[in-house]
Amino acid sequence: MTYSLIIERHSADPVYVNGIKTWPEVTNYLRHKLDNSAIKAEIYKWSSNNKCLGQKCVRMNNIVDIVLSLRDKEVLI
């Protein structure tokens, strides 16, 4: 199981982050590695056979709920 992030930025190309192994790594990336030009981030959870298990759109108005969640089951739909 892995996670992927697609980070859309203002006046720039999107950033793709693939192969994140754990949920704490996802929240750590959102907390510490987003730059000021980030508009939104799409989180995808993938199974070992590349099936999408969940997805969440993170914007600046709901980022606190995402980064403070302890498990991905609380936020991924």
N, CA, C, O and CB atoms as a CASP TS submission, in Angstrom:
PFRMAT TS
TARGET T0000
AUTHOR 0000-0000-0000
METHOD Language model
MODEL 1
PARENT N/A
ATOM      1  N   MET     1       0.851  -1.164   0.000  1.00  0.00           N
ATOM      2  CA  MET     1       0.000   0.000   0.000  1.00  0.00           C
ATOM      3  C   MET     1       0.902   1.233   0.000  1.00  0.00           C
ATOM      4  O   MET     1       1.851   1.322   0.779  1.00  0.00           O
ATOM      5  CB  MET     1      -0.971  -0.006   1.223  1.00  0.00           C
ATOM      6  N   THR     2       0.593   2.182  -0.884  1.00  0.00           N
ATOM      7  CA  THR     2       1.358   3.429  -0.949  1.00  0.00           C
ATOM      8  C   THR     2       0.414   4.615  -1.099  1.00  0.00           C
ATOM      9  O   THR     2      -0.776   4.453  -1.368  1.00  0.00           O
ATOM     10  CB  THR     2       2.367   3.394  -2.120  1.00  0.00           C
ATOM     11  N   TYR     3       0.963   5.789  -0.923  1.00  0.00           N
ATOM     12  CA  TYR     3       0.225   7.038  -1.078  1.00  0.00           C
ATOM     13  C   TYR     3       0.905   7.891  -2.139  1.00  0.00           C
ATOM     14  O   TYR     3       2.116   7.803  -2.346  1.00  0.00           O
ATOM     15  CB  TYR     3       0.132   7.804   0.270  1.00  0.00           C
ATOM     16  N   SER     4       0.110   8.713  -2.805  1.00  0.00           N
ATOM     17  CA  SER     4       0.624   9.670  -3.782  1.00  0.00           C
ATOM     18  C   SER     4       0.015  11.033  -3.496  1.00  0.00           C
ATOM     19  O   SER     4      -1.117  11.137  -3.024  1.00  0.00           O
ATOM     20  CB  SER     4       0.309   9.215  -5.240  1.00  0.00           C
ATOM     21  N   LEU     5       0.779  12.071  -3.788  1.00  0.00           N
ATOM     22  CA  LEU     5       0.306  13.449  -3.650  1.00  0.00           C
ATOM     23  C   LEU     5       0.466  14.163  -4.976  1.00  0.00           C
ATOM     24  O   LEU     5       1.487  14.026  -5.649  1.00  0.00           O
ATOM     25  CB  LEU     5       1.073  14.198  -2.529  1.00  0.00           C
ATOM     26  N   ILE     6      -0.539  14.917  -5.342  1.00  0.00           N
ATOM     27  CA  ILE     6      -0.452  15.842  -6.465  1.00  0.00           C
ATOM     28  C   ILE     6      -0.689  17.227  -5.875  1.00  0.00           C
ATOM     29  O   ILE     6      -1.782  17.533  -5.399  1.00  0.00           O
ATOM     30  CB  ILE     6      -1.500  15.495  -7.621  1.00  0.00           C
ATOM     31  N   ILE     7       0.338  18.050  -5.911  1.00  0.00           N
ATOM     32  CA  ILE     7       0.273  19.370  -5.297  1.00  0.00           C
ATOM     33  C   ILE     7       0.177  20.415  -6.398  1.00  0.00           C
ATOM     34  O   ILE     7       1.094  20.569  -7.205  1.00  0.00           O
ATOM     35  CB  ILE     7       1.510  19.632  -4.387  1.00  0.00           C
ATOM     36  N   GLU     8      -0.936  21.127  -6.423  1.00  0.00           N
ATOM     37  CA  GLU     8      -1.130  22.199  -7.396  1.00  0.00           C
ATOM     38  C   GLU     8      -0.654  23.507  -6.781  1.00  0.00           C
ATOM     39  O   GLU     8      -0.950  23.820  -5.628  1.00  0.00           O
ATOM     40  CB  GLU     8      -2.623  22.301  -7.837  1.00  0.00           C
ATOM     41  N   ARG     9       0.097  24.266  -7.588  1.00  0.00           N
ATOM     42  CA  ARG     9       0.680  25.510  -7.107  1.00  0.00           C
ATOM     43  C   ARG     9       0.219  26.670  -7.971  1.00  0.00           C
ATOM     44  O   ARG     9      -0.156  26.487  -9.129  1.00  0.00           O
ATOM     45  CB  ARG     9       2.212  25.426  -7.095  1.00  0.00           C
ATOM     46  N   HIS    10       0.249  27.852  -7.402  1.00  0.00           N
ATOM     47  CA  HIS    10      -0.143  29.061  -8.107  1.00  0.00           C
ATOM     48  C   HIS    10       0.926  29.421  -9.136  1.00  0.00           C
ATOM     49  O   HIS    10       2.099  29.568  -8.791  1.00  0.00           O
ATOM     50  CB  HIS    10      -0.366  30.228  -7.115  1.00  0.00           C
ATOM     51  N   SER    11       0.525  29.561 -10.392  1.00  0.00           N
ATOM     52  CA  SER    11       1.410  29.958 -11.493  1.00  0.00           C
ATOM     53  C   SER    11       2.621  29.044 -11.658  1.00  0.00           C
ATOM     54  O   SER    11       3.715  29.516 -11.966  1.00  0.00           O
ATOM     55  CB  SER    11       1.882  31.370 -11.279  1.00  0.00           C
ATOM     56  N   ALA    12       2.436  27.752 -11.457  1.00  0.00           N
ATOM     57  CA  ALA    12       3.536  26.797 -11.624  1.00  0.00           C
ATOM     58  C   ALA    12       2.966  25.423 -11.968  1.00  0.00           C
ATOM     59  O   ALA    12       1.773  25.171 -11.802  1.00  0.00           O
ATOM     60  CB  ALA    12       4.411  26.722 -10.335  1.00  0.00           C
ATOM     61  N   ASP    13       3.827  24.557 -12.442  1.00  0.00           N
ATOM     62  CA  ASP    13       3.422  23.193 -12.737  1.00  0.00           C
ATOM     63  C   ASP    13       3.150  22.430 -11.442  1.00  0.00           C
ATOM     64  O   ASP    13       3.731  22.744 -10.403  1.00  0.00           O
ATOM     65  CB  ASP    13       4.499  22.478 -13.568  1.00  0.00           C
ATOM     66  N   PRO    14       2.273  21.435 -11.499  1.00  0.00           N
ATOM     67  CA  PRO    14       2.016  20.642 -10.289  1.00  0.00           C
ATOM     68  C   PRO    14       3.227  19.786  -9.917  1.00  0.00           C
ATOM     69  O   PRO    14       4.061  19.456 -10.761  1.00  0.00           O
ATOM     70  CB  PRO    14       0.781  19.744 -10.490  1.00  0.00           C
ATOM     71  N   VAL    15       3.298  19.442  -8.649  1.00  0.00           N
ATOM     72  CA  VAL    15       4.350  18.578  -8.132  1.00  0.00           C
ATOM     73  C   VAL    15       3.731  17.224  -7.826  1.00  0.00           C
ATOM     74  O   VAL    15       2.683  17.147  -7.185  1.00  0.00           O
ATOM     75  CB  VAL    15       5.028  19.193  -6.861  1.00  0.00           C
ATOM     76  N   TYR    16       4.379  16.149  -8.286  1.00  0.00           N
ATOM     77  CA  TYR    16       3.907  14.793  -8.049  1.00  0.00           C
ATOM     78  C   TYR    16       4.849  14.110  -7.070  1.00  0.00           C
ATOM     79  O   TYR    16       6.057  14.055  -7.296  1.00  0.00           O
ATOM     80  CB  TYR    16       3.809  13.993  -9.377  1.00  0.00           C
ATOM     81  N   VAL    17       4.291  13.591  -5.982  1.00  0.00           N
ATOM     82  CA  VAL    17       5.076  12.865  -4.989  1.00  0.00           C
ATOM     83  C   VAL    17       4.481  11.469  -4.912  1.00  0.00           C
ATOM     84  O   VAL    17       3.345  11.294  -4.473  1.00  0.00           O
ATOM     85  CB  VAL    17       5.068  13.588  -3.575  1.00  0.00           C
ATOM     86  N   ASN    18       5.250  10.476  -5.338  1.00  0.00           N
ATOM     87  CA  ASN    18       4.762   9.096  -5.373  1.00  0.00           C
ATOM     88  C   ASN    18       5.569   8.217  -4.430  1.00  0.00           C
ATOM     89  O   ASN    18       6.691   8.554  -4.051  1.00  0.00           O
ATOM     90  CB  ASN    18       4.826   8.534  -6.803  1.00  0.00           C
ATOM     91  N   GLY    19       4.985   7.093  -4.059  1.00  0.00           N
ATOM     92  CA  GLY    19       5.707   6.099  -3.277  1.00  0.00           C
ATOM     93  C   GLY    19       5.839   6.399  -1.803  1.00  0.00           C
ATOM     94  O   GLY    19       6.769   5.909  -1.163  1.00  0.00           O
ATOM     95  N   ILE    20       4.944   7.183  -1.244  1.00  0.00           N
ATOM     96  CA  ILE    20       4.977   7.436   0.198  1.00  0.00           C
ATOM     97  C   ILE    20       4.399   6.198   0.886  1.00  0.00           C
ATOM     98  O   ILE    20       3.312   5.739   0.536  1.00  0.00           O
ATOM     99  CB  ILE    20       4.167   8.747   0.583  1.00  0.00           C
ATOM    100  N   LYS    21       5.117   5.671   1.850  1.00  0.00           N
ATOM    101  CA  LYS    21       4.758   4.376   2.438  1.00  0.00           C
ATOM    102  C   LYS    21       3.732   4.426   3.561  1.00  0.00           C
ATOM    103  O   LYS    21       2.898   3.527   3.664  1.00  0.00           O
ATOM    104  CB  LYS    21       5.974   3.730   2.949  1.00  0.00           C
ATOM    105  N   THR    22       3.772   5.463   4.412  1.00  0.00           N
ATOM    106  CA  THR    22       2.907   5.477   5.591  1.00  0.00           C
ATOM    107  C   THR    22       2.124   6.782   5.693  1.00  0.00           C
ATOM    108  O   THR    22       2.495   7.791   5.095  1.00  0.00           O
ATOM    109  CB  THR    22       3.734   5.267   6.856  1.00  0.00           C
ATOM    110  N   TRP    23       1.042   6.746   6.454  1.00  0.00           N
ATOM    111  CA  TRP    23       0.232   7.945   6.671  1.00  0.00           C
ATOM    112  C   TRP    23       1.002   9.027   7.429  1.00  0.00           C
ATOM    113  O   TRP    23       0.871  10.200   7.080  1.00  0.00           O
ATOM    114  CB  TRP    23      -1.037   7.584   7.434  1.00  0.00           C
ATOM    115  N   PRO    24       1.801   8.693   8.453  1.00  0.00           N
ATOM    116  CA  PRO    24       2.594   9.748   9.097  1.00  0.00           C
ATOM    117  C   PRO    24       3.557  10.456   8.134  1.00  0.00           C
ATOM    118  O   PRO    24       3.835  11.642   8.314  1.00  0.00           O
ATOM    119  CB  PRO    24       3.383   9.158  10.248  1.00  0.00           C
ATOM    120  N   GLU    25       4.061   9.765   7.133  1.00  0.00           N
ATOM    121  CA  GLU    25       4.908  10.413   6.131  1.00  0.00           C
ATOM    122  C   GLU    25       4.098  11.403   5.297  1.00  0.00           C
ATOM    123  O   GLU    25       4.606  12.460   4.923  1.00  0.00           O
ATOM    124  CB  GLU    25       5.564   9.360   5.217  1.00  0.00           C
ATOM    125  N   VAL    26       2.842  11.066   5.005  1.00  0.00           N
ATOM    126  CA  VAL    26       1.964  11.972   4.248  1.00  0.00           C
ATOM    127  C   VAL    26       1.709  13.237   5.056  1.00  0.00           C
ATOM    128  O   VAL    26       1.864  14.346   4.544  1.00  0.00           O
ATOM    129  CB  VAL    26       0.618  11.278   3.894  1.00  0.00           C
ATOM    130  N   THR    27       1.321  13.074   6.306  1.00  0.00           N
ATOM    131  CA  THR    27       1.030  14.254   7.128  1.00  0.00           C
ATOM    132  C   THR    27       2.293  15.076   7.386  1.00  0.00           C
ATOM    133  O   THR    27       2.230  16.303   7.461  1.00  0.00           O
ATOM    134  CB  THR    27       0.397  13.831   8.464  1.00  0.00           C
ATOM    135  N   ASN    28       3.432  14.409   7.522  1.00  0.00           N
ATOM    136  CA  ASN    28       4.691  15.133   7.693  1.00  0.00           C
ATOM    137  C   ASN    28       5.005  15.965   6.445  1.00  0.00           C
ATOM    138  O   ASN    28       5.457  17.103   6.564  1.00  0.00           O
ATOM    139  CB  ASN    28       5.845  14.146   7.988  1.00  0.00           C
ATOM    140  N   TYR    29       4.772  15.416   5.264  1.00  0.00           N
ATOM    141  CA  TYR    29       5.000  16.165   4.035  1.00  0.00           C
ATOM    142  C   TYR    29       4.086  17.384   3.976  1.00  0.00           C
ATOM    143  O   TYR    29       4.532  18.475   3.621  1.00  0.00           O
ATOM    144  CB  TYR    29       4.777  15.268   2.808  1.00  0.00           C
ATOM    145  N   LEU    30       2.823  17.207   4.317  1.00  0.00           N
ATOM    146  CA  LEU    30       1.889  18.332   4.282  1.00  0.00           C
ATOM    147  C   LEU    30       2.234  19.393   5.320  1.00  0.00           C
ATOM    148  O   LEU    30       2.021  20.581   5.078  1.00  0.00           O
ATOM    149  CB  LEU    30       0.472  17.840   4.505  1.00  0.00           C
ATOM    150  N   ARG    31       2.752  18.992   6.450  1.00  0.00           N
ATOM    151  CA  ARG    31       3.110  19.947   7.502  1.00  0.00           C
ATOM    152  C   ARG    31       4.378  20.735   7.181  1.00  0.00           C
ATOM    153  O   ARG    31       4.431  21.946   7.399  1.00  0.00           O
ATOM    154  CB  ARG    31       3.289  19.218   8.814  1.00  0.00           C
ATOM    155  N   HIS    32       5.391  20.056   6.668  1.00  0.00           N
ATOM    156  CA  HIS    32       6.719  20.655   6.617  1.00  0.00           C
ATOM    157  C   HIS    32       7.262  20.932   5.220  1.00  0.00           C
ATOM    158  O   HIS    32       8.211  21.705   5.091  1.00  0.00           O
ATOM    159  CB  HIS    32       7.658  19.781   7.319  1.00  0.00           C
ATOM    160  N   LYS    33       6.712  20.343   4.185  1.00  0.00           N
ATOM    161  CA  LYS    33       7.338  20.466   2.868  1.00  0.00           C
ATOM    162  C   LYS    33       6.511  21.210   1.836  1.00  0.00           C
ATOM    163  O   LYS    33       6.955  21.359   0.697  1.00  0.00           O
ATOM    164  CB  LYS    33       7.643  19.123   2.347  1.00  0.00           C
ATOM    165  N   LEU    34       5.329  21.682   2.191  1.00  0.00           N
ATOM    166  CA  LEU    34       4.550  22.487   1.247  1.00  0.00           C
ATOM    167  C   LEU    34       5.118  23.897   1.197  1.00  0.00           C
ATOM    168  O   LEU    34       5.450  24.480   2.230  1.00  0.00           O
ATOM    169  CB  LEU    34       3.048  22.518   1.645  1.00  0.00           C
ATOM    170  N   ASP    35       5.229  24.441  -0.012  1.00  0.00           N
ATOM    171  CA  ASP    35       5.705  25.822  -0.108  1.00  0.00           C
ATOM    172  C   ASP    35       4.520  26.787  -0.118  1.00  0.00           C
ATOM    173  O   ASP    35       3.363  26.364  -0.122  1.00  0.00           O
ATOM    174  CB  ASP    35       6.571  26.015  -1.378  1.00  0.00           C
ATOM    175  N   ASN    36       4.812  28.052  -0.121  1.00  0.00           N
ATOM    176  CA  ASN    36       3.777  29.075  -0.028  1.00  0.00           C
ATOM    177  C   ASN    36       2.899  29.166  -1.265  1.00  0.00           C
ATOM    178  O   ASN    36       1.802  29.720  -1.199  1.00  0.00           O
ATOM    179  CB  ASN    36       4.406  30.400   0.225  1.00  0.00           C
ATOM    180  N   SER    37       3.355  28.638  -2.384  1.00  0.00           N
ATOM    181  CA  SER    37       2.568  28.734  -3.606  1.00  0.00           C
ATOM    182  C   SER    37       1.556  27.597  -3.750  1.00  0.00           C
ATOM    183  O   SER    37       0.826  27.558  -4.740  1.00  0.00           O
ATOM    184  CB  SER    37       3.485  28.748  -4.801  1.00  0.00           C
ATOM    185  N   ALA    38       1.494  26.677  -2.794  1.00  0.00           N
ATOM    186  CA  ALA    38       0.571  25.541  -2.875  1.00  0.00           C
ATOM    187  C   ALA    38      -0.870  26.015  -2.724  1.00  0.00           C
ATOM    188  O   ALA    38      -1.200  26.761  -1.802  1.00  0.00           O
ATOM    189  CB  ALA    38       0.903  24.490  -1.795  1.00  0.00           C
ATOM    190  N   ILE    39      -1.721  25.568  -3.645  1.00  0.00           N
ATOM    191  CA  ILE    39      -3.142  25.897  -3.609  1.00  0.00           C
ATOM    192  C   ILE    39      -3.931  24.737  -3.020  1.00  0.00           C
ATOM    193  O   ILE    39      -4.783  24.924  -2.151  1.00  0.00           O
ATOM    194  CB  ILE    39      -3.659  26.239  -5.018  1.00  0.00           C
ATOM    195  N   LYS    40      -3.633  23.531  -3.508  1.00  0.00           N
ATOM    196  CA  LYS    40      -4.313  22.342  -2.998  1.00  0.00           C
ATOM    197  C   LYS    40      -3.441  21.125  -3.221  1.00  0.00           C
ATOM    198  O   LYS    40      -2.492  21.154  -4.004  1.00  0.00           O
ATOM    199  CB  LYS    40      -5.687  22.154  -3.673  1.00  0.00           C
ATOM    200  N   ALA    41      -3.775  20.060  -2.523  1.00  0.00           N
ATOM    201  CA  ALA    41      -3.081  18.786  -2.673  1.00  0.00           C
ATOM    202  C   ALA    41      -4.122  17.686  -2.747  1.00  0.00           C
ATOM    203  O   ALA    41      -5.081  17.669  -1.976  1.00  0.00           O
ATOM    204  CB  ALA    41      -2.082  18.536  -1.499  1.00  0.00           C
ATOM    205  N   GLU    42      -3.928  16.780  -3.670  1.00  0.00           N
ATOM    206  CA  GLU    42      -4.779  15.594  -3.786  1.00  0.00           C
ATOM    207  C   GLU    42      -4.008  14.418  -3.207  1.00  0.00           C
ATOM    208  O   GLU    42      -2.879  14.148  -3.618  1.00  0.00           O
ATOM    209  CB  GLU    42      -5.201  15.321  -5.282  1.00  0.00           C
ATOM    210  N   ILE    43      -4.615  13.719  -2.254  1.00  0.00           N
ATOM    211  CA  ILE    43      -4.000  12.535  -1.653  1.00  0.00           C
ATOM    212  C   ILE    43      -4.692  11.308  -2.233  1.00  0.00           C
ATOM    213  O   ILE    43      -5.921  11.239  -2.267  1.00  0.00           O
ATOM    214  CB  ILE    43      -4.107  12.560  -0.081  1.00  0.00           C
ATOM    215  N   TYR    44      -3.908  10.350  -2.684  1.00  0.00           N
ATOM    216  CA  TYR    44      -4.437   9.081  -3.193  1.00  0.00           C
ATOM    217  C   TYR    44      -3.792   7.938  -2.429  1.00  0.00           C
ATOM    218  O   TYR    44      -2.588   7.950  -2.173  1.00  0.00           O
ATOM    219  CB  TYR    44      -4.181   8.934  -4.725  1.00  0.00           C
ATOM    220  N   LYS    45      -4.603   6.950  -2.068  1.00  0.00           N
ATOM    221  CA  LYS    45      -4.116   5.736  -1.420  1.00  0.00           C
ATOM    222  C   LYS    45      -4.249   4.599  -2.422  1.00  0.00           C
ATOM    223  O   LYS    45      -5.333   4.361  -2.954  1.00  0.00           O
ATOM    224  CB  LYS    45      -4.906   5.428  -0.094  1.00  0.00           C
ATOM    225  N   TRP    46      -3.140   3.889  -2.685  1.00  0.00           N
ATOM    226  CA  TRP    46      -3.104   2.831  -3.684  1.00  0.00           C
ATOM    227  C   TRP    46      -2.831   1.477  -3.037  1.00  0.00           C
ATOM    228  O   TRP    46      -2.027   1.374  -2.111  1.00  0.00           O
ATOM    229  CB  TRP    46      -2.045   3.134  -4.742  1.00  0.00           C
ATOM    230  N   SER    47      -3.504   0.442  -3.531  1.00  0.00           N
ATOM    231  CA  SER    47      -3.247  -0.910  -3.057  1.00  0.00           C
ATOM    232  C   SER    47      -2.008  -1.464  -3.757  1.00  0.00           C
ATOM    233  O   SER    47      -1.440  -0.812  -4.633  1.00  0.00           O
ATOM    234  CB  SER    47      -4.476  -1.826  -3.302  1.00  0.00           C
ATOM    235  N   SER    48      -1.597  -2.659  -3.372  1.00  0.00           N
ATOM    236  CA  SER    48      -0.407  -3.269  -3.969  1.00  0.00           C
ATOM    237  C   SER    48      -0.615  -3.643  -5.436  1.00  0.00           C
ATOM    238  O   SER    48       0.359  -3.808  -6.170  1.00  0.00           O
ATOM    239  CB  SER    48      -0.011  -4.503  -3.183  1.00  0.00           C
ATOM    240  N   ASN    49      -1.876  -3.779  -5.878  1.00  0.00           N
ATOM    241  CA  ASN    49      -2.145  -4.070  -7.289  1.00  0.00           C
ATOM    242  C   ASN    49      -2.645  -2.828  -8.041  1.00  0.00           C
ATOM    243  O   ASN    49      -3.368  -2.938  -9.032  1.00  0.00           O
ATOM    244  CB  ASN    49      -3.176  -5.200  -7.405  1.00  0.00           C
ATOM    245  N   ASN    50      -2.245  -1.646  -7.551  1.00  0.00           N
ATOM    246  CA  ASN    50      -2.528  -0.347  -8.183  1.00  0.00           C
ATOM    247  C   ASN    50      -4.010  -0.017  -8.308  1.00  0.00           C
ATOM    248  O   ASN    50      -4.432   0.587  -9.294  1.00  0.00           O
ATOM    249  CB  ASN    50      -1.916  -0.313  -9.543  1.00  0.00           C
ATOM    250  N   LYS    51      -4.787  -0.403  -7.332  1.00  0.00           N
ATOM    251  CA  LYS    51      -6.192  -0.027  -7.262  1.00  0.00           C
ATOM    252  C   LYS    51      -6.323   1.129  -6.270  1.00  0.00           C
ATOM    253  O   LYS    51      -5.748   1.087  -5.183  1.00  0.00           O
ATOM    254  CB  LYS    51      -7.090  -1.244  -6.840  1.00  0.00           C
ATOM    255  N   CYS    52      -7.073   2.150  -6.646  1.00  0.00           N
ATOM    256  CA  CYS    52      -7.238   3.312  -5.774  1.00  0.00           C
ATOM    257  C   CYS    52      -8.186   2.956  -4.628  1.00  0.00           C
ATOM    258  O   CYS    52      -9.335   2.577  -4.853  1.00  0.00           O
ATOM    259  CB  CYS    52      -7.776   4.535  -6.573  1.00  0.00           C
ATOM    260  N   LEU    53      -7.690   3.085  -3.405  1.00  0.00           N
ATOM    261  CA  LEU    53      -8.473   2.740  -2.224  1.00  0.00           C
ATOM    262  C   LEU    53      -9.131   3.953  -1.572  1.00  0.00           C
ATOM    263  O   LEU    53     -10.068   3.806  -0.787  1.00  0.00           O
ATOM    264  CB  LEU    53      -7.597   2.044  -1.221  1.00  0.00           C
ATOM    265  N   GLY    54      -8.645   5.141  -1.891  1.00  0.00           N
ATOM    266  CA  GLY    54      -9.212   6.342  -1.307  1.00  0.00           C
ATOM    267  C   GLY    54      -8.574   7.581  -1.888  1.00  0.00           C
ATOM    268  O   GLY    54      -7.479   7.540  -2.449  1.00  0.00           O
ATOM    269  N   GLN    55      -9.297   8.705  -1.739  1.00  0.00           N
ATOM    270  CA  GLN    55      -8.844   9.970  -2.298  1.00  0.00           C
ATOM    271  C   GLN    55      -9.365  11.099  -1.438  1.00  0.00           C
ATOM    272  O   GLN    55     -10.462  11.014  -0.886  1.00  0.00           O
ATOM    273  CB  GLN    55      -9.307  10.135  -3.762  1.00  0.00           C
ATOM    274  N   LYS    56      -8.573  12.170  -1.321  1.00  0.00           N
ATOM    275  CA  LYS    56      -9.004  13.339  -0.561  1.00  0.00           C
ATOM    276  C   LYS    56      -8.370  14.580  -1.154  1.00  0.00           C
ATOM    277  O   LYS    56      -7.175  14.597  -1.449  1.00  0.00           O
ATOM    278  CB  LYS    56      -8.637  13.201   0.935  1.00  0.00           C
ATOM    279  N   CYS    57      -9.175  15.620  -1.329  1.00  0.00           N
ATOM    280  CA  CYS    57      -8.694  16.913  -1.782  1.00  0.00           C
ATOM    281  C   CYS    57      -8.425  17.768  -0.550  1.00  0.00           C
ATOM    282  O   CYS    57      -9.323  18.014   0.256  1.00  0.00           O
ATOM    283  CB  CYS    57      -9.719  17.600  -2.742  1.00  0.00           C
ATOM    284  N   VAL    58      -7.184  18.217  -0.415  1.00  0.00           N
ATOM    285  CA  VAL    58      -6.783  19.030   0.726  1.00  0.00           C
ATOM    286  C   VAL    58      -6.596  20.459   0.247  1.00  0.00           C
ATOM    287  O   VAL    58      -5.786  20.729  -0.639  1.00  0.00           O
ATOM    288  CB  VAL    58      -5.479  18.482   1.388  1.00  0.00           C
ATOM    289  N   ARG    59      -7.342  21.356   0.832  1.00  0.00           N
ATOM    290  CA  ARG    59      -7.179  22.785   0.569  1.00  0.00           C
ATOM    291  C   ARG    59      -6.746  23.442   1.866  1.00  0.00           C
ATOM    292  O   ARG    59      -6.711  22.799   2.914  1.00  0.00           O
ATOM    293  CB  ARG    59      -8.501  23.432   0.017  1.00  0.00           C
ATOM    294  N   MET    60      -6.426  24.681   1.797  1.00  0.00           N
ATOM    295  CA  MET    60      -5.912  25.353   2.987  1.00  0.00           C
ATOM    296  C   MET    60      -6.973  25.485   4.085  1.00  0.00           C
ATOM    297  O   MET    60      -6.623  25.656   5.252  1.00  0.00           O
ATOM    298  CB  MET    60      -5.386  26.728   2.615  1.00  0.00           C
ATOM    299  N   ASN    61      -8.257  25.407   3.734  1.00  0.00           N
ATOM    300  CA  ASN    61      -9.295  25.515   4.758  1.00  0.00           C
ATOM    301  C   ASN    61      -9.511  24.213   5.528  1.00  0.00           C
ATOM    302  O   ASN    61     -10.079  24.247   6.620  1.00  0.00           O
ATOM    303  CB  ASN    61     -10.593  25.944   4.122  1.00  0.00           C
ATOM    304  N   ASN    62      -9.077  23.062   4.998  1.00  0.00           N
ATOM    305  CA  ASN    62      -9.256  21.799   5.720  1.00  0.00           C
ATOM    306  C   ASN    62      -7.935  21.088   6.001  1.00  0.00           C
ATOM    307  O   ASN    62      -7.935  19.919   6.385  1.00  0.00           O
ATOM    308  CB  ASN    62     -10.166  20.880   4.932  1.00  0.00           C
ATOM    309  N   ILE    63      -6.820  21.771   5.816  1.00  0.00           N
ATOM    310  CA  ILE    63      -5.525  21.112   6.002  1.00  0.00           C
ATOM    311  C   ILE    63      -5.280  20.729   7.459  1.00  0.00           C
ATOM    312  O   ILE    63      -4.611  19.730   7.726  1.00  0.00           O
ATOM    313  CB  ILE    63      -4.405  22.019   5.516  1.00  0.00           C
ATOM    314  N   VAL    64      -5.803  21.495   8.394  1.00  0.00           N
ATOM    315  CA  VAL    64      -5.588  21.190   9.816  1.00  0.00           C
ATOM    316  C   VAL    64      -6.257  19.864  10.172  1.00  0.00           C
ATOM    317  O   VAL    64      -5.678  19.059  10.902  1.00  0.00           O
ATOM    318  CB  VAL    64      -6.139  22.332  10.715  1.00  0.00           C
ATOM    319  N   ASP    65      -7.455  19.631   9.673  1.00  0.00           N
ATOM    320  CA  ASP    65      -8.146  18.371   9.943  1.00  0.00           C
ATOM    321  C   ASP    65      -7.352  17.179   9.413  1.00  0.00           C
ATOM    322  O   ASP    65      -7.341  16.115  10.032  1.00  0.00           O
ATOM    323  CB  ASP    65      -9.543  18.388   9.321  1.00  0.00           C
ATOM    324  N   ILE    66      -6.694  17.353   8.279  1.00  0.00           N
ATOM    325  CA  ILE    66      -5.953  16.256   7.658  1.00  0.00           C
ATOM    326  C   ILE    66      -4.660  15.976   8.413  1.00  0.00           C
ATOM    327  O   ILE    66      -4.383  14.827   8.758  1.00  0.00           O
ATOM    328  CB  ILE    66      -5.646  16.579   6.192  1.00  0.00           C
ATOM    329  N   VAL    67      -3.866  17.014   8.672  1.00  0.00           N
ATOM    330  CA  VAL    67      -2.551  16.782   9.281  1.00  0.00           C
ATOM    331  C   VAL    67      -2.643  16.368  10.748  1.00  0.00           C
ATOM    332  O   VAL    67      -1.684  15.810  11.283  1.00  0.00           O
ATOM    333  CB  VAL    67      -1.703  18.032   9.163  1.00  0.00           C
ATOM    334  N   LEU    68      -3.753  16.622  11.402  1.00  0.00           N
ATOM    335  CA  LEU    68      -3.908  16.196  12.789  1.00  0.00           C
ATOM    336  C   LEU    68      -4.561  14.821  12.933  1.00  0.00           C
ATOM    337  O   LEU    68      -4.661  14.298  14.043  1.00  0.00           O
ATOM    338  CB  LEU    68      -4.719  17.212  13.537  1.00  0.00           C
ATOM    339  N   SER    69      -5.003  14.235  11.821  1.00  0.00           N
ATOM    340  CA  SER    69      -5.628  12.914  11.900  1.00  0.00           C
ATOM    341  C   SER    69      -4.560  11.849  12.115  1.00  0.00           C
ATOM    342  O   SER    69      -3.486  11.905  11.517  1.00  0.00           O
ATOM    343  CB  SER    69      -6.444  12.612  10.618  1.00  0.00           C
ATOM    344  N   LEU    70      -4.858  10.899  12.958  1.00  0.00           N
ATOM    345  CA  LEU    70      -3.900   9.850  13.284  1.00  0.00           C
ATOM    346  C   LEU    70      -3.919   8.705  12.282  1.00  0.00           C
ATOM    347  O   LEU    70      -2.918   8.010  12.105  1.00  0.00           O
ATOM    348  CB  LEU    70      -4.176   9.317  14.662  1.00  0.00           C
ATOM    349  N   ARG    71      -5.054   8.511  11.629  1.00  0.00           N
ATOM    350  CA  ARG    71      -5.175   7.413  10.669  1.00  0.00           C
ATOM    351  C   ARG    71      -5.800   7.926   9.382  1.00  0.00           C
ATOM    352  O   ARG    71      -6.556   8.898   9.392  1.00  0.00           O
ATOM    353  CB  ARG    71      -6.018   6.252  11.256  1.00  0.00           C
ATOM    354  N   ASP    72      -5.487   7.282   8.299  1.00  0.00           N
ATOM    355  CA  ASP    72      -6.035   7.700   7.005  1.00  0.00           C
ATOM    356  C   ASP    72      -7.516   7.370   6.870  1.00  0.00           C
ATOM    357  O   ASP    72      -8.219   7.996   6.076  1.00  0.00           O
ATOM    358  CB  ASP    72      -5.263   7.042   5.876  1.00  0.00           C
ATOM    359  N   LYS    73      -7.991   6.409   7.622  1.00  0.00           N
ATOM    360  CA  LYS    73      -9.412   6.026   7.527  1.00  0.00           C
ATOM    361  C   LYS    73     -10.337   7.138   8.003  1.00  0.00           C
ATOM    362  O   LYS    73     -11.525   7.142   7.680  1.00  0.00           O
ATOM    363  CB  LYS    73      -9.675   4.762   8.344  1.00  0.00           C
ATOM    364  N   GLU    74      -9.794   8.085   8.771  1.00  0.00           N
ATOM    365  CA  GLU    74     -10.599   9.198   9.261  1.00  0.00           C
ATOM    366  C   GLU    74     -10.898  10.219   8.169  1.00  0.00           C
ATOM    367  O   GLU    74     -11.895  10.937   8.252  1.00  0.00           O
ATOM    368  CB  GLU    74      -9.896   9.875  10.414  1.00  0.00           C
ATOM    369  N   VAL    75     -10.039  10.294   7.139  1.00  0.00           N
ATOM    370  CA  VAL    75     -10.181  11.361   6.156  1.00  0.00           C
ATOM    371  C   VAL    75     -10.352  10.882   4.714  1.00  0.00           C
ATOM    372  O   VAL    75     -10.990  11.576   3.922  1.00  0.00           O
ATOM    373  CB  VAL    75      -8.999  12.247   6.233  1.00  0.00           C
ATOM    374  N   LEU    76      -9.812   9.738   4.352  1.00  0.00           N
ATOM    375  CA  LEU    76      -9.908   9.287   2.972  1.00  0.00           C
ATOM    376  C   LEU    76     -11.275   8.702   2.685  1.00  0.00           C
ATOM    377  O   LEU    76     -11.820   7.939   3.484  1.00  0.00           O
ATOM    378  CB  LEU    76      -8.829   8.265   2.669  1.00  0.00           C
ATOM    379  N   ILE    77     -11.825   9.066   1.536  1.00  0.00           N
ATOM    380  CA  ILE    77     -13.156   8.592   1.151  1.00  0.00           C
ATOM    381  C   ILE    77     -13.008   7.547   0.073  1.00  0.00           C
ATOM    382  O   ILE    77     -14.005   7.006  -0.404  1.00  0.00           O
ATOM    383  CB  ILE    77     -14.057   9.756   0.664  1.00  0.00           C
TER
END
